[in-house]
Amino acid sequence: MRNWRWIVWMTGMMFACYAFGQQRPLLTDDAEILPTGRVRLESGIEFIQGQKYSLSGLEGDLTRLGVMGIHVGVGEYAEFQISGVVQDVFSVKSRSEPVVAPTFTGDTTHDFGNLVLATKLKILGEKQRRPAMAFKFAVELPNANQENGLGTDQTQFYTSLLFKKHFSRVQILADLGMAILGSPVEAGKQTDPFTYGIGTVVSVHRRLNLVAEINGRQGSERVGNENRSQVRAGMQFRTGSIRWDVAGMAGLKELDPDSGVIVGATYEFQAFKRNKEPVKIIK
């Protein structure tokens, strides 16, 4: 019951928001920031097969309900982001010797997904020969816990440089950075992997884009902080003010999921406007 308030609130958001931003269904972030006062609401569902958890020794199928994202342009050079999952529902297919044994009974477990808070800062705008460039830093909170077999109980930090360049109908996205991942089994230990994402968005029609990417992390490994890599490919299509997305994914590393299907949507609106005139203080 500890997550009921979050679940109710996020579920309400899921039915209220749909999509047409640059991001979904890609993990690679866009270097451009939203205009001041612009809000982007994202919602989706993911069906993942062959998901593996090295800490709990579990393997099975994962359904992610309410994969949410809220992006807000808070100034000429800044964007705030919050993302999370209303509920991860995991169906256990096999078990191996756990490092940290989960406490649930039966063949199904569930938990609230980790919440990620991020800020993106504009460095350079795109010009004829120069890509757009931004800096992003994020913190991932340990909402999913070890007892349910789905979490690490560790706060994680990420920083990255984001790039974007247009070539006619093609957009190239690139994220390069690093992460600080605390060890869930060795107190005071951490890993600092290199993180990467390379994506492309191809406009084939004013209402249809094709998208693809490879995204992951690479570095020294510890239990619970293994290297990850996956590819995603799909499409974005717009109906009115809503942009929908559908994609398939496949894992490339040993502990990555085998495959998955992602569906979702994004909706944008102007929530507030920048105050162009200075506020007058009456004495």
C-alpha positions in Angstrom: 0.0 0.0 0.0 3.0 2.3 0.3 2.8 3.4 -3.3 -1.0 3.8 -3.7 -0.9 7.6 -3.8 1.7 7.5 -6.5 -0.1 4.8 -8.5 -3.4 6.6 -8.4 -1.8 9.9 -9.5 0.3 8.4 -12.2 -2.6 6.3 -13.6 -4.7 9.4 -13.9 -1.8 11.1 -15.8 -1.6 8.1 -18.1 -5.1 8.5 -19.3 -4.8 12.3 -19.5 -1.7 12.4 -21.7 -0.6 11.4 -25.1 2.4 12.2 -27.3 4.1 14.1 -30.1 7.6 15.0 -28.8 10.9 13.9 -30.3 11.7 11.3 -27.8 9.3 8.4 -27.5 9.9 5.5 -28.2 13.7 6.3 -28.1 15.8 6.3 -25.0 18.4 8.7 -26.6 17.5 12.2 -25.6 17.1 15.2 -27.9 19.6 18.0 -27.6 16.9 20.6 -28.2 15.0 21.9 -25.2 11.3 22.8 -25.0 10.4 26.5 -25.3 9.6 28.3 -22.1 6.2 27.2 -20.7 5.9 24.3 -23.0 4.9 20.9 -21.4 5.3 17.5 -23.0 3.4 14.6 -21.4 4.3 11.0 -22.4 2.7 7.7 -21.6 3.3 4.1 -22.7 3.2 0.4 -22.1 6.1 -2.1 -22.6 5.9 -5.8 -22.9 9.3 -7.4 -22.4 10.3 -11.0 -22.8 13.3 -12.7 -21.2 14.0 -10.0 -18.6 16.8 -11.0 -16.2 17.6 -9.7 -12.7 21.1 -10.7 -11.5 20.5 -9.8 -7.8 17.4 -11.9 -7.3 18.2 -14.6 -9.8 14.9 -14.1 -11.6 14.1 -14.5 -15.3 10.8 -14.0 -17.0 8.4 -11.6 -18.7 8.0 -8.0 -17.6 5.0 -5.8 -18.3 5.6 -2.1 -17.6 2.3 -0.3 -17.1 2.3 3.5 -17.3 5.7 4.4 -18.5 5.4 8.1 -17.8 7.4 11.2 -18.7 6.8 14.9 -18.0 9.0 17.5 -19.6 8.7 21.2 -18.9 10.5 24.1 -20.6 11.4 26.3 -17.6 13.5 28.9 -19.3 15.3 29.9 -22.5 18.1 27.5 -21.7 16.6 24.8 -19.4 14.2 21.9 -19.4 13.1 19.9 -16.4 12.1 16.2 -16.7 10.5 13.6 -14.5 9.9 10.0 -15.5 8.9 6.7 -13.9 6.7 3.6 -14.2 3.4 3.3 -12.4 3.8 -0.5 -12.0 6.2 -3.2 -13.1 4.5 -6.6 -13.2 7.0 -9.5 -13.5 6.0 -13.1 -14.3 8.7 -15.5 -13.2 9.7 -18.2 -15.7 12.9 -19.5 -14.0 15.1 -18.9 -10.9 18.8 -19.2 -10.3 20.8 -18.8 -7.1 20.1 -15.3 -5.8 22.7 -12.8 -4.5 19.9 -11.1 -2.5 16.9 -13.4 -2.1 13.5 -11.8 -2.7 10.8 -12.2 -0.1 7.6 -12.6 -2.3 5.8 -15.9 -2.7 4.4 -17.3 -6.0 5.4 -16.7 -9.6 4.4 -13.1 -9.9 5.9 -9.9 -8.3 5.3 -6.2 -8.9 6.6 -2.9 -7.7 6.6 0.8 -8.6 9.4 1.6 -11.1 12.3 3.9 -10.2 11.7 7.6 -10.5 14.2 9.7 -12.5 14.6 13.5 -12.0 16.6 15.3 -14.7 17.6 18.7 -15.9 18.7 19.5 -19.5 20.7 22.7 -20.2 21.1 24.2 -23.7 24.7 24.9 -24.7 24.5 25.5 -28.4 21.7 25.8 -31.0 22.0 24.0 -34.3 23.4 25.9 -37.2 24.3 25.0 -40.8 27.5 23.1 -40.0 27.1 22.8 -36.2 24.9 20.3 -34.2 22.7 21.4 -31.4 24.4 20.6 -28.0 23.1 20.3 -24.5 24.2 19.0 -21.1 22.0 16.7 -19.0 22.3 15.4 -15.4 19.9 13.0 -13.8 19.3 11.1 -10.5 17.5 7.8 -10.4 15.7 7.1 -7.1 15.5 3.5 -5.7 11.7 3.2 -5.6 11.8 -0.5 -6.7 13.2 -2.6 -3.9 15.2 -5.8 -3.5 12.5 -7.6 -1.5 10.2 -7.7 -4.6 13.2 -8.9 -6.7 13.0 -5.9 -9.1 15.3 -3.3 -7.6 18.8 -2.6 -6.3 18.0 -0.1 -3.4 20.6 2.2 -4.8 20.5 5.8 -6.0 22.2 6.3 -9.3 23.5 9.4 -11.1 24.0 10.2 -14.8 25.6 13.0 -16.8 25.8 13.3 -20.5 26.4 15.6 -23.5 23.6 15.5 -26.1 24.0 16.3 -29.8 21.5 16.7 -32.6 22.0 17.4 -36.4 19.5 17.6 -39.3 20.4 16.3 -42.7 17.4 17.0 -44.9 14.6 14.7 -43.7 17.0 12.8 -41.3 17.8 13.7 -37.7 20.8 12.2 -35.9 20.8 12.1 -32.1 23.8 11.2 -29.9 24.1 11.0 -26.1 27.6 10.5 -24.6 28.2 10.5 -20.8 28.9 8.5 -17.7 27.0 7.1 -14.7 27.8 6.6 -11.1 26.2 3.3 -9.9 26.4 2.3 -6.2 26.9 -1.4 -5.5 23.9 -3.1 -4.0 26.0 -5.8 -2.4 29.3 -4.1 -1.5 29.1 -1.1 0.8 31.1 1.9 -0.3 31.7 0.4 -3.8 30.6 1.9 -7.1 31.0 1.5 -10.9 31.4 4.4 -13.3 30.4 3.1 -16.8 30.4 5.1 -20.0 26.9 5.7 -21.3 25.9 6.1 -24.9 23.0 6.5 -27.3 22.9 6.9 -31.1 19.6 7.4 -32.7 17.9 8.5 -35.9 14.6 10.0 -36.8 13.6 9.8 -40.5 10.6 11.8 -41.7 8.8 9.9 -44.5 5.6 12.0 -44.3 4.5 15.0 -42.4 2.6 12.7 -40.0 5.0 9.7 -40.0 8.6 9.2 -38.8 10.7 6.1 -38.7 13.0 5.8 -35.7 15.9 3.6 -34.6 18.7 3.6 -32.0 21.2 1.7 -30.0 21.5 2.7 -26.3 23.5 1.3 -23.3 26.4 1.5 -20.9 29.8 -0.1 -20.9 32.5 -0.3 -18.2 33.8 -2.4 -15.3 31.0 -4.7 -14.0 29.8 -5.6 -10.5 26.8 -7.7 -9.5 23.7 -5.5 -10.0 25.7 -3.0 -12.1 26.2 -5.0 -15.3 26.8 -3.6 -18.7 23.6 -3.0 -20.8 22.8 -2.5 -24.5 19.7 -2.6 -26.6 18.4 -1.6 -30.0 15.0 -0.1 -30.7 13.3 0.4 -34.1 9.8 1.6 -34.8 7.6 4.5 -35.9 5.9 7.7 -34.7 2.6 8.8 -36.3 0.4 11.7 -35.6 -3.4 11.9 -35.4 -4.5 15.5 -34.7 -2.6 16.9 -31.7 -1.6 13.4 -30.5 1.5 11.5 -31.7 1.5 7.8 -31.2 4.5 5.5 -31.3 5.2 1.8 -31.6 8.5 0.0 -31.6 10.3 -3.3 -31.1 13.4 -3.8 -29.0 16.1 -6.4 -28.6 18.8 -6.8 -25.9 22.5 -7.2 -27.0 24.1 -8.1 -23.6 23.9 -11.3 -21.6 21.6 -9.8 -19.0 19.5 -7.7 -21.3 16.0 -8.9 -22.2 15.5 -11.0 -25.3 12.9 -8.9 -27.0 10.0 -6.5 -26.4 7.2 -4.4 -27.8 6.7 -0.7 -26.9 3.6 1.4 -27.5 2.8 4.9 -26.3 1.9 8.5 -27.1 2.9 12.1 -26.4 0.9 15.4 -26.1 2.3 18.9 -25.9 0.6 22.1 -24.7 1.6 25.6 -23.7 1.1 25.8 -19.9 2.5 29.3 -19.3 4.3 32.1 -21.1 7.5 33.8 -20.4 7.1 37.2 -18.7 8.8 39.5 -21.2 8.5 42.6 -19.0 10.3 42.9 -15.7 8.0 42.8 -12.6 7.6 46.3 -11.2 7.9 46.5 -7.4 5.7 49.2 -5.8 7.2 50.7 -2.7 
